[in-house]
Amino acid sequence: MTVNIGDIFLHLWHETGLYNFVQQPDPNIQSAFEQFLHQYGSPIMLVICLFLMWLGIKKQYEPLLLIPIAFGGFLSNIPGAGMTEPGGFLNIIYEAGIHQGLFPLIIFMGVGAMTDFGPLLANPKTAFLGGAAQFGIFGALLLALCVFGFTLPQAGAIGIIGGADGPTSIYVTSKLAPELLGAIAVAAYSYMALVPVIQPPIMKLLTTKEERQIQMSQLREVSKREKIVFPLLVLSLCILFLPSACPLVGALAFGNLCKECGVVERLSNTMQNALINIITIFLGLSVGSKLSADQFLTVQTLFILILGIVAFSLATAAGVIMAKIMNLVSKEKINPLIGSAGVSAVPMAARVSNKVGLEFNPNNYLLMHAMGPNVAGVIGSAVAAGVLLTVCVQ
């Protein structure tokens, strides 16, 4: 058997990244723009992933997840590496943790272990603000369905961006529209990182100077018993009325119970630190595996980014407007700025409410008051996810 050295080197050349970065033209693609994306999609996506890394490193936009997502996207666009093919590194992680819905649930356990529901229990009516903010989810769903032509499951997955909760967005999308996972995850975490940029103009537009200066009374002290009973009560209500939300709410309740009961500090500390950090790495890499050029460089992605900002803006506005409505019937006034914290970007949204409040009244500290609707938004987004999983499955 003779060996042709030229054929060997030609084969090696055909296997290099340099040769495969630019794909051969596809005669079945008629559009010049789509043909361009087909041929040059991989290098374009590598540049986009580097940009996302820059946002995470330089601008510190949700770096704990944006950097792993961007790096996963970088790996998934390496020609010939087979990272996302069956048996590939990223495919294994995705199938184990995202396709089966495991990673977002573990993240929710960690969130529960890090969350203090005391401000919500001290002022329960702020739960209405967290509930009102979920309007952004269903408003974006209707737009995606009726205006942009997405299917009902896809519209439900897009709408959940309005909850400003990355793990919930990933969980719902993996169940309803896994083909949109990369675009929705990037949109969800990008807009979460941009809370300090997106929310203040909306808050100021919808409130008067006098409303922004409203000072709220100090919150009462919440007992340990209340904090222990609360996660069990929330889970019980889910069991009775919305079982489809129980995976998310159950994980959140378990993590919070471990934190508040005070007898399993090792478990609570593990969920808050080591466990959530490990899963965050795998979650980001597996989401990044869906940033391949053929899935991300589409018109749908542009629509998702547009609908995501609409959903987030509607959620912010709905929380502020609900606070104004409550002030019409309540003796004890609520500063409408805390309504914007009804989205579940904890604690960033609450900090934004506090910061805007201090701009107009240096003695008006709204942080703890804003944490009430903020943590209510976490529960609200999980409940909204349950509703979507019930209604949108086809």
N, C-alpha and C positions, 0 to 999 in steps of 0.2 A: 504493500500500500504506500503510494507516494504522497508526500505532504507538500502542498503548495504554500510556500511562505507568504506569498502575496495575498492569498485568500485568508490566511490567518490574520494578517495585519488589517485587511479590509473588514473582517468580522469584528476585530477589536475596535476599529474606528466607528463602525456602526453601533457599537454598544456604549460609546462615550456620551457624556452629557452634552458636549459641544455639538455633536451630530444631531442629537435628538431634541435639543432645545427648540428648534424650529420644525414644526410638523410639515409633512407633505400636504399639498392642496387636496381638499376633498371635493371631488366632482359633484357630489350630491348637495353641496352647499351653494346656493345661488347668490345670496347676499354678499357683497364685497366686504362689508363690515364684519359679518359673521365669519367669513373666510379668514379675515385678518386675525380675529380672536382665536380661531381654530389653530392657525399656524403659530402665532406668537403668544398664546395664552400663558404658557408656563413662565417665560421670562417676565411677563407683565405681573403675574401673581407673585413672583419672587420679590419684585420691587414693592408691591403693595404690602407684602408681609414684612419687609424691612421697614416700611413706613409705620406699620402698626407697632413693631418693636421700638421704633424711635419714639412714638407717642407714649408707650409704657415706660421707657427708660428716661427720656428727656423731660417729658411733660407729666410723667407719673399719673397717667390716666388708667385707673384700675390695673396697675402693673402686675398684681398677683395672678391675674387671669389673662390679661391682654398679651403679656410676654409669652406664656406657654401656648396660647392660641396662635399667635403669630409664628412661633417657632414650629408648631405642628403644621401650620399652613405651608411654611417654607419646606419642610420635609416632604409633604404630600405632593409638591410640585417639582420635585427632582426627577427628571426623566430617567426611566429605566430602573429606578430604585425599588419600585414595587411596594412602597410603604403602606399604601391603602388597598392593595389587592388582598384577596383571601389568604390568610396566613402571614401577611405583612405585619410589621411592628405596630403601626397605628391602627390597622384593621382589628388586630387582636384586642387592643385597649378599647376601641370603640364598641365592638360587639359585646365585650364583657361589662362595660360600665355605662354606656350611653344607650345602646339598643335595648338593653334590659332595664334601663332606668335606674341603675344602682347609684351612680356617682351623685346625681342631684339630690337624692334622698339622704345620702351620707352628709353632703354639704348642709342640708337642712337640719340635720342633727346638730352639727357644729354651730349653726346659726342660733338654734334654740338654746344651746349651752352658753352662748355669748349674750343672749338677749335678756334684758330686764323689763318685764311687763308691769313693773310698779307704777310708772307714770300713767299707763292706761287704766290700771285698777284704781288709782287715786282720782282720776277724772274720767269715768267710763263714757261720758257723752262724746269724748273725742274719737270714739270708735266710729261714729257716723262720718267723720272726716276721712278716716281710712277707707270706709266703705264707699264714700262718694268718689274717691280718687280712682276706683275701679271702673268708673264710667269711660275712662280713656281706653280700656281694653275693648269694651263692647262697641264704642264709637268707631275705633279703628277697624274692628271686625266688619261692621256694616259697610264702611268705605271700601275695604279690600274686596268684599263680596259683591257689592252693587256697582261700584265705580271702576275698580281695577280688574275685575273679572277673575279673581282667584276662586278656587273651589272652597267649600265650607270648611273642610279641615285645614287648608292652607290659611284661610282668613282667620280662623281661630288661633293658629300658631303665631301669625303676625300680630294679632291683637294683644296677645299676652305681653308684648314688649312694653305696653303702657303701664304694666305693673312695676316696671323698673326693678325687676328681680331676675337676675341672670340664671340661677339654678332652676327657677320655675319655668322660665322661657325655654331652657334646654330640655327640661323634662316633658313639657307639653309638646314641643316641636318634635322630639324623638318619637312621640306616640302618634301625632297627627300628620306631620309633614316632614319626615327626616331629610328629604331632598333639599329643604330650605334651611337646614340646621346651621350651616356656616354663616349665611347672610344674617339670619335672625340673631345668632349669638353675638356676632360682631356688632350689630346694631344695638342690641340690648346693653352690652357692656360699654359701648362707646357713649350711649346716652346717659347711662348711670354715671360715667366719669364726668360728663358735661353738665351735671346737675347745677353746679355753681354758675354756669353760663346761661343755661336755658331757663331756669326757674325765675330769677329775680325780675326780668322784664315783665313776665306774665303776672307775677305777684303785685308789682307796682301798678300795672295797667288796670287791674281789677279792684284795687283798694284806694281809699282816700288817705290823706296824710293823717287825719284824725284816727282812722281805724288802725293804721300802722303803729300808732302811739298807745294803743290800749294796753294797760298793764293788768296782768292776771294775778290772782291771789296765789299764795304759796300752796303747793300740793300737800295733802295730808300724808302721814306716814302709813305705809301699807304693811300689814302683818305678814309674818312668815307663812302662817296658815293659808292666807289668801293666795299667796304666790304659789303654794304647793297645789291647792285645789284648782287654780285657774287652768293650767294645761290639761288636766284631767277633764274639766268641764267642757273646754273647747273641743277636745277629741270626742267626748260623749255626744255633743250636739252634731258633730260631723257624722258619727256613726248612725245617728237617728235620721238625719235629713239629707246628707250628701256623702254617701260612702265612697264615691269616686275621688273625693278629696282626702280620704284618710291616709294614703301613703305619705303625702307631703305633710299634712297636719300632724299625723302620728309621729313622723320623724322629728318635727319641730317640737311637739309636746314632750317626747321622750328626752330630747336634749335639754329642754328647759326644766323638766322635773328633776333630772340629775343635778342640775345647777342649784335649784332652789331647796331640795330636800336636805342638803348639807351632810349626807352620810356616804356619798360616793364621789368624793372630791377627785379621786384619781381618774374615774371615768369621765367626769366633767372636764377636767384639765386635758385629758387625752383628746376628747372631742373638740375642745376649743383650740388646741394647738397641733399636736402631731398628726392626728387623723385627718383633720380638715386640710392641713397643709399637703399631706400626701395625695389626697383625693383631688385637691385643686390642681396639682401638677398633671395628673392623669386626665382630669376633666378638660383642662386647657388643650393638651396635646390631641385628645380624641376629637374635640370640636374643631381644632385646626385641620384635622384630616379631611374635613368637608369643605375646605377652602381651595379645592382643586379648581383649575381654570374652567373646566367644562360646567361646574356647578355654580361658581361664583360670578363669572363674567357674563351675566345675562341681564336682560331688561328687567326681569323679575327682581333682581337684587336692588336695582335703582328704586323700583316701586316700594320694596320692603324698607329701604332706608327712609324714603319719604313718609310712608305710613308709620314708621317707628317714631319719628319726631312728632307727627300729628298725634299719635297715641299718648306720648309722654306729655305733650303740651295740654291735651284735653284732660288728662289725669290731674295735672297741676291746677288747671283752671277750675275743675270740678270741686276739688278740695277747698279752694279759696271761696268759691261761691256758696258751698254748703255751710261754711262758717258764717258767712254773711246772713244766710237764711236763718240759721240757728239763733243769731243775735236778735232777730226780729221777735222771737218768742221766748227768749231766755232772759232772766233778770241779771244773771252773772255773765257779763260779756266775754266773748272769745276774741282774741286777736286773730283776724282772718289770715294773717301770715302763716300761722301754724297749719292751716288747711293744706298748704302746698306740701307739707311733710307727710301727707297721706299716702304718697308713693312709698314703696318698700325699700328704697335705697337708704339703708340704716348704716350709720347715723348721719350720713352726709346731708340728706334732705332736712333733717332737724337742725343741723348746724347752719344751713343756708337761711332757714327761717329766723334763727337767732341773730345771724349777722345782719340781715336786712332790718330786723327790728331795732338793733342797736344803732343803725344809721340814723334813725328818726327819733330815738329816745335812748340816750346813753345809759339810762338806768333800767332799761326794760330787757331783762334776761328771759328769753323764751325757750331756751334749750330743753329744759325738762318738760315743759308744757308741750313742745313740739314732738318729743319722744313718744307721747301718747298716740297720736295719729300715725306716727312713723312705724311703731311696732304693730299697730292695728292694720297698717297697710301690708305687713308681712303675712298676717293671717288672711287678710282680704284677698291678696293675690293667690294664695294657696286655694282658697274657696273658689275664686274665679276660675282657677285652673281645673278644679273638679267639675264646675259647670260646663266648661268648654269640652272636657273629655267626655262628658255625658251627652252633650248636644251635638258636637261636631264629628263624632266618629261615624263613618259611613260604611 
